Amino acid sequence: MLKRKLVLIMSKKIKVLIPCKEANHVCDKTQYNESSFWEKIKLNFHLLYCKACRKYSKNNAKLTQAINESEVKCMDKKCKESMKQEFEKALQEIQH
């Protein structure tokens, strides 16, 4: 009960309580290093009491780690353009 009163008092004075939708948005921004210091504080405070957002944040962190550790190599722009032209040429041959 004391914890709930403290949260209500803090939310009225400092505005640290944010809804889950905003917390998820800040979590996504944090993943790409686009969130401000104050947003991170509000997110961490939200994560203290919201189990669903903690899970979302944890999954986001796993996704970021998997992407960073992947060894996916993308085609360069010239190769993509060449492939596109070949595809369009083959498509035109099939249509005629």
VOPAGU-2260 file (C-alpha; in pm, 1 decimal, decimal comma):
REM VOPAGU-2260
SITE   aa  ch    i         X         Y         Z
SITE  MET   A    0       0,0       0,0       0,0
SITE  LEU   A    1     283,1     239,7      83,0
SITE  LYS   A    2     449,1     161,3    -249,7
SITE  ARG   A    3     127,8     242,9    -438,1
SITE  LYS   A    4      89,8     576,1    -255,4
SITE  LEU   A    5     451,2     662,9    -329,3
SITE  VAL   A    6     399,2     589,1    -698,2
SITE  LEU   A    7      88,2     807,4    -707,4
SITE  ILE   A    8     263,5    1093,6    -530,5
SITE  MET   A    9     565,6    1070,5    -759,6
SITE  SER   A   10     349,7    1051,1   -1070,3
SITE  LYS   A   11     168,8    1373,7    -981,3
SITE  LYS   A   12     481,5    1575,0    -906,5
SITE  ILE   A   13     750,5    1443,8   -1141,0
SITE  LYS   A   14     544,0    1271,6   -1413,7
SITE  VAL   A   15     751,4     955,0   -1424,1
SITE  LEU   A   16     462,1     719,8   -1487,8
SITE  ILE   A   17     414,1     640,2   -1852,9
SITE  PRO   A   18     166,7     407,3   -2022,9
SITE  CYS   A   19     283,8      76,6   -2168,8
SITE  LYS   A   20     252,5     202,4   -2526,4
SITE  GLU   A   21     493,6     487,3   -2453,9
SITE  ALA   A   22     725,1     254,4   -2260,4
SITE  ASN   A   23     745,1      21,4   -2561,0
SITE  HIS   A   24     819,2     316,0   -2789,2
SITE  VAL   A   25    1098,8     434,9   -2559,7
SITE  CYS   A   26    1230,3      78,5   -2541,2
SITE  ASP   A   27    1249,5      71,1   -2921,2
SITE  LYS   A   28    1422,3     410,8   -2926,8
SITE  THR   A   29    1669,0     290,2   -2664,8
SITE  GLN   A   30    1750,7     -11,2   -2881,4
SITE  TYR   A   31    1878,6     228,5   -3149,2
SITE  ASN   A   32    2037,9     477,6   -2904,6
SITE  GLU   A   33    1777,6     743,7   -2986,6
SITE  SER   A   34    1620,9     791,6   -2643,0
SITE  SER   A   35    1701,0    1075,9   -2407,8
SITE  PHE   A   36    1831,8    1035,1   -2055,2
SITE  TRP   A   37    1492,2    1133,9   -1908,0
SITE  GLU   A   38    1310,6     881,6   -2130,9
SITE  LYS   A   39    1542,7     607,9   -2008,0
SITE  ILE   A   40    1470,4     701,5   -1646,6
SITE  LYS   A   41    1094,5     689,8   -1705,5
SITE  LEU   A   42    1128,6     358,2   -1889,3
SITE  ASN   A   43    1331,1     200,9   -1608,4
SITE  PHE   A   44    1078,7     322,4   -1352,9
SITE  HIS   A   45     797,2     172,8   -1562,6
SITE  LEU   A   46     984,3    -157,2   -1588,7
SITE  LEU   A   47     993,7    -179,7   -1208,3
SITE  TYR   A   48     620,0    -238,5   -1190,2
SITE  CYS   A   49     518,4    -369,3   -1535,6
SITE  LYS   A   50     592,4    -735,1   -1602,7
SITE  ALA   A   51     467,0    -724,2   -1963,7
SITE  CYS   A   52     699,3    -437,0   -2055,7
SITE  ARG   A   53     992,6    -606,3   -1883,0
SITE  LYS   A   54     931,8    -906,6   -2107,1
SITE  TYR   A   55     905,4    -680,5   -2414,3
SITE  SER   A   56    1229,0    -507,4   -2319,4
SITE  LYS   A   57    1406,5    -838,4   -2260,2
SITE  ASN   A   58    1292,1    -971,5   -2598,9
SITE  ASN   A   59    1404,3    -647,3   -2763,4
SITE  ALA   A   60    1748,8    -687,0   -2608,7
SITE  LYS   A   61    1771,3   -1047,0   -2734,6
SITE  LEU   A   62    1672,9    -934,6   -3084,5
SITE  THR   A   63    1933,3    -658,9   -3085,2
SITE  GLN   A   64    2201,3    -901,0   -2968,1
SITE  ALA   A   65    2107,0   -1157,3   -3233,8
SITE  ILE   A   66    2122,3    -896,0   -3508,6
SITE  ASN   A   67    2454,3    -759,2   -3386,3
SITE  GLU   A   68    2605,0   -1107,9   -3368,7
SITE  SER   A   69    2473,4   -1219,2   -3707,0
SITE  GLU   A   70    2711,1   -1241,7   -3997,0
SITE  VAL   A   71    2459,8   -1142,8   -4262,9
SITE  LYS   A   72    2620,5    -979,4   -4561,4
SITE  CYS   A   73    2418,1    -756,7   -4790,6
SITE  MET   A   74    2467,5    -711,5   -5163,1
SITE  ASP   A   75    2621,7    -389,6   -5278,9
SITE  LYS   A   76    2412,9    -141,9   -5476,6
SITE  LYS   A   77    2565,6    -231,5   -5816,6
SITE  CYS   A   78    2489,4    -600,2   -5771,3
SITE  LYS   A   79    2129,5    -525,9   -5668,7
SITE  GLU   A   80    2076,5    -299,0   -5968,9
SITE  SER   A   81    2223,9    -558,3   -6205,1
SITE  MET   A   82    1998,7    -828,4   -6060,2
SITE  LYS   A   83    1695,2    -600,9   -6094,3
SITE  GLN   A   84    1771,3    -532,8   -6461,1
SITE  GLU   A   85    1817,9    -902,6   -6534,3
SITE  PHE   A   86    1489,8    -981,3   -6361,6
SITE  GLU   A   87    1299,8    -714,6   -6556,5
SITE  LYS   A   88    1450,5    -839,8   -6882,7
SITE  ALA   A   89    1352,0   -1201,2   -6805,2
SITE  LEU   A   90    1003,6   -1089,0   -6703,7
SITE  GLN   A   91     952,9    -903,9   -7031,1
SITE  GLU   A   92    1067,2   -1210,3   -7228,5
SITE  ILE   A   93     813,1   -1428,2   -7046,6
SITE  GLN   A   94     529,8   -1178,3   -7099,4
SITE  HIS   A   95     589,1   -1153,4   -7476,8
